[in-house]
Amino acid sequence: MAKDVIIALDFSKKEEALNFLDKFEGQSVFVKIGMELFYKEGPEIVKEIKKRGHKIFLDLKIHDIPNTCIGATKSLLDLDVDMFNYHAAGGFNMLSSASKVIKDSNKDVVTLAVTMLTSTDEDIMHEELKIDKDLKLDEVVLQYAKLAKKSELSGIVCSALEVPKIKEELGKDFITVTPGIRKVKKALDDQKRVVTPKEARELGSDYIVVGRPIRSAEDPLKEYIEIKKEFLGE
Ligand code: C5P
């Protein structure tokens, strides 16, 4: 399975994203486009970045009734992106009906489930979402991951620290995409639980998502190459 570094393109404007990508001239990189950029610029930004030869994880976190989810999936398949995702909380019907559409399309795309958002803690889970008080957050993440696997999605987004347990329970081919990566443990920004690229490799992550450490580097290309080498163990 291909391991790779995904660069989070957390920009609000097309020009900013494209100027940043100019620094990677000649390199084909894997980028993550989120709601901020997509809602502002629409499918055109995806087409432009694809035209430049980059791979795309379109992070739109679909969550709706199965019929709408099927329609959204068809629209995303038409964009020919390499990876996209759903909220596991949408349930088996939603996830599996999306999976079926993807299988029928014969397109080679990685589909992920978002388990529990990292902004949701155990208090919110119990008090607001009314999830059984006996369940710990990591147990719910595992349940959601199982639901994603049963629905035949390719994997989940999770913390690298959760990867060993996920792989043990769901198999090494179940893909894990992990944000929260920092080269040194002090540079946290707003991330709480971070690991280094080397630790992510040792824990078994398939893809790491890296935003600010690359975007704010003086030389983003150099930083990207260093992080990639460390992650791939080259
Ligand atoms: O800048 P930084 O490396 O922290 O960016 C990480 C990226 O991964 C951001 O786009 C963020 O939204 C995303 N992400 C995350 N934690 C999650 C899911 C996604 O940091 N649980």
Residues whose N, C-alpha, C, O or C-beta is under 5 A from the ligand:
A	BS01	C5P	A8 D10 T118 P179 G180 I181 V209 V210 G211 R212 P213
